[in-house]
Each structure stands twice: as structure tokens, then as C-alpha cells.
């Protein structure tokens, strides 16, 4: 089963390699999508792939990399589009 989630992560999540580590984790899990910093200080993630892999990425994002301090994460589950074929960092 393919799942798609849209995450908004807040806290100390910019300037701590959150995007790069998210991309690395997504690649390791076989998840497609993207990650980017938002002007308000949050990180936005869209991820799509096997349900268990997407769930694992959501769990990881709730903690983030060691230098991050995640205060809140909002997950919105969406219908899969299967348009992304890789996971990238957007600017």
C-alpha cells in the first residue's frame, strides 16, 4: 500500500542539517518526495512510498537529527500521486 504524508515540523529545525538528514533517511527508506525550509522557521516535508516506510520517516521527523529540537509536528495524510521518483531538497 502506497501512502503520502505532508508534514510541518516546528522547533529548532533550520540550520541543523534537518533537510539533508531527512533526504538521507528518505533515501534509506525508499521514500520519494521533498523537504524545504519555510520562511516562518518550520520545515515542510512531503513523502510518499510504502506505508511502513512513510510511517518510519514520520517517526524519525518527530525526533529529527541530533542538533534539532522538534517542538511540534503536524501530519496530513493525502492521496498518493506517485509523481515523485526521488527525494530532494527544495529551496
C-alpha positions in Angstrom: 0.0 0.0 0.0 1.4 3.4 -1.0 0.9 6.3 1.4 1.6 10.1 1.1 2.0 12.5 4.0 2.5 16.2 4.2 4.5 17.2 7.4 5.1 20.6 9.0 7.8 20.4 11.6 8.5 23.3 14.1 11.1 24.0 16.7 14.8 24.4 16.2 14.7 22.7 12.8 16.6 25.1 10.5 20.4 25.4 10.4 20.8 21.9 12.0 21.0 19.8 8.8 17.4 18.8 9.1 16.8 18.8 5.3 19.9 16.9 4.5 19.3 14.3 7.1 15.6 14.0 6.0 16.8 13.3 2.5 19.3 10.7 3.7 16.7 8.9 5.8 14.1 9.0 2.9 16.7 7.5 0.5 17.5 4.8 3.0 13.8 4.0 3.4 13.0 4.1 -0.3 10.6 7.1 0.1 10.1 9.7 -2.6 9.2 13.4 -2.1 10.9 16.6 -1.0 11.8 18.7 2.0 12.2 22.5 2.3 12.6 25.3 4.8 9.7 27.7 5.2 10.1 31.4 5.9 8.4 31.1 9.3 11.2 28.7 10.6 9.4 25.4 10.1 10.4 22.6 7.8 7.9 21.2 5.3 8.2 17.6 4.1 6.1 15.7 1.5 6.8 12.0 1.5 5.3 9.1 -0.5 6.1 5.4 -0.6 5.2 2.1 1.1 3.1 2.8 4.2 5.7 1.3 6.6 8.5 3.4 5.1 6.5 6.6 5.3 5.5 5.8 8.9 9.2 5.3 9.7 10.0 8.7 8.2 7.3 10.4 10.2 8.6 8.8 13.4 12.1 9.9 12.6 11.0 13.5 11.7 9.3 13.8 15.1 12.8 13.5 16.6 14.9 14.9 13.8 18.7 14.9 13.7 20.8 15.2 16.9 21.2 19.0 16.7 17.4 19.6 16.2 14.8 20.3 18.8 11.4 19.3 17.4 8.6 21.1 19.3 5.7 20.1 17.1 4.9 18.0 14.0 1.6 18.1 12.0 0.9 15.3 9.7 -1.7 15.5 6.9 -2.3 12.3 5.1 -3.1 12.8 1.4 -4.0 10.5 -1.6 -0.8 9.2 -3.3 0.1 10.9 -6.6 3.1 8.8 -7.5 4.6 11.8 -9.3 7.9 12.0 -7.4 10.5 9.4 -8.3 13.3 10.5 -5.8 13.6 12.6 -2.6 15.0 16.1 -3.0 15.8 19.2 -1.1 13.8 22.2 -2.4 14.8 25.8 -1.9 
